[in-house]
Amino acid sequence: MSFKNIDIIKKANIYFDGNVTSRTIILTNGEKKTLGIMMPGEYEFGTDAAEDMEIMSGKLSVKLPQNEDWIEIVAPSSFHVPANSKFQLKVSETTDYCCSFLA
């Protein structure tokens, strides 16, 4: 997949001592996405808006809000995170992702 006619925010989003990084892109219709890499490790993220996480390469497990079980995600795959929530990740391989923020 490729994106055309986008704006890119040059400043990187850097989390967890550089183990998770991304760049923000904004499409012509105003839709916001981040494209990033996660190194192996365990992470917890919070959301304001709902998110669709597309995993393009790599492998991880995710524990979504109100779910007791970990779900294994092997690329290519995706998962949805509700707005105003937290989710946990156990990244077992370097993972390339695209996060789409939903209105």
C-alpha positions as CSV (number, residue, x, y, z in Angstrom):
1,M,0.0,0.0,0.0
2,S,1.2,3.5,-0.7
3,F,-0.2,7.0,0.1
4,K,-0.2,9.9,-2.3
5,N,-0.4,13.6,-1.7
6,I,0.2,13.5,2.1
7,D,1.7,15.8,4.6
8,I,4.4,14.4,6.9
9,I,5.2,15.7,10.3
10,K,9.0,15.6,10.4
11,K,9.4,15.2,14.2
12,A,9.5,11.6,15.1
13,N,7.2,10.1,17.8
14,I,9.7,8.3,20.1
15,Y,8.5,6.0,23.0
16,F,10.1,3.6,25.4
17,D,13.7,4.8,25.1
18,G,13.5,4.6,21.3
19,N,12.2,1.1,21.1
20,V,9.0,2.3,19.5
21,T,9.1,5.1,16.9
22,S,6.8,6.4,14.3
23,R,6.1,9.3,11.9
24,T,2.7,11.0,11.5
25,I,1.2,11.5,8.1
26,I,-1.9,13.4,7.3
27,L,-3.9,12.5,4.1
28,T,-5.6,15.1,1.9
29,N,-9.0,14.2,3.5
30,G,-7.6,15.0,7.0
31,E,-7.2,11.4,8.1
32,K,-4.2,10.9,10.4
33,K,-2.0,7.9,10.5
34,T,1.3,6.9,12.0
35,L,3.9,4.6,10.4
36,G,6.3,3.0,12.7
37,I,8.6,0.3,14.0
38,M,8.4,-1.5,17.4
39,M,11.4,-3.4,18.7
40,P,10.9,-6.6,20.8
41,G,9.7,-5.7,24.3
42,E,6.5,-5.1,26.4
43,Y,4.6,-1.9,26.1
44,E,1.4,-0.3,27.2
45,F,-0.3,2.5,25.2
46,G,-3.3,4.7,25.8
47,T,-5.7,5.9,23.2
48,D,-7.8,9.1,22.9
49,A,-9.4,8.2,19.5
50,A,-10.2,4.7,18.3
51,E,-7.4,3.1,16.4
52,D,-6.9,0.4,13.7
53,M,-3.5,-1.2,14.0
54,E,-2.2,-2.8,10.8
55,I,0.8,-5.1,11.4
56,M,2.7,-5.3,8.1
57,S,5.6,-7.4,9.3
58,G,6.6,-9.0,12.6
59,K,4.9,-10.8,15.4
60,L,3.3,-9.7,18.7
61,S,0.6,-10.4,21.2
62,V,-2.0,-7.9,22.2
63,K,-4.2,-7.6,25.3
64,L,-7.1,-5.4,24.4
65,P,-9.3,-3.6,27.0
66,Q,-11.9,-5.7,28.7
67,N,-10.2,-8.9,27.4
68,E,-8.5,-11.3,29.8
69,D,-6.6,-13.2,27.0
70,W,-3.6,-12.3,24.9
71,I,-4.2,-12.5,21.1
72,E,-1.3,-13.5,18.9
73,I,-0.9,-11.3,15.9
74,V,1.3,-12.4,13.0
75,A,1.8,-10.1,10.0
76,P,0.0,-9.4,7.8
77,S,-2.9,-8.8,10.2
78,S,-4.7,-6.0,12.1
79,F,-6.6,-5.3,15.3
80,H,-9.0,-2.5,16.6
81,V,-8.5,-0.6,19.8
82,P,-11.5,1.4,21.2
83,A,-11.3,5.1,22.1
84,N,-10.3,6.2,25.6
85,S,-8.7,2.9,26.5
86,K,-5.3,1.2,27.2
87,F,-3.9,-1.8,25.5
88,Q,-0.8,-3.9,26.1
89,L,1.7,-5.4,23.6
90,K,4.3,-8.1,23.9
91,V,6.4,-7.7,20.7
92,S,8.4,-10.8,20.0
93,E,9.9,-9.7,16.6
94,T,10.7,-6.3,15.2
95,T,7.3,-5.1,14.0
96,D,6.4,-2.7,11.2
97,Y,3.0,-1.1,11.7
98,C,0.5,1.5,10.4
99,C,-1.9,3.0,13.0
100,S,-5.0,4.7,11.6
101,F,-6.8,7.1,14.0
102,L,-10.6,6.9,13.6
103,A,-13.0,9.8,14.2
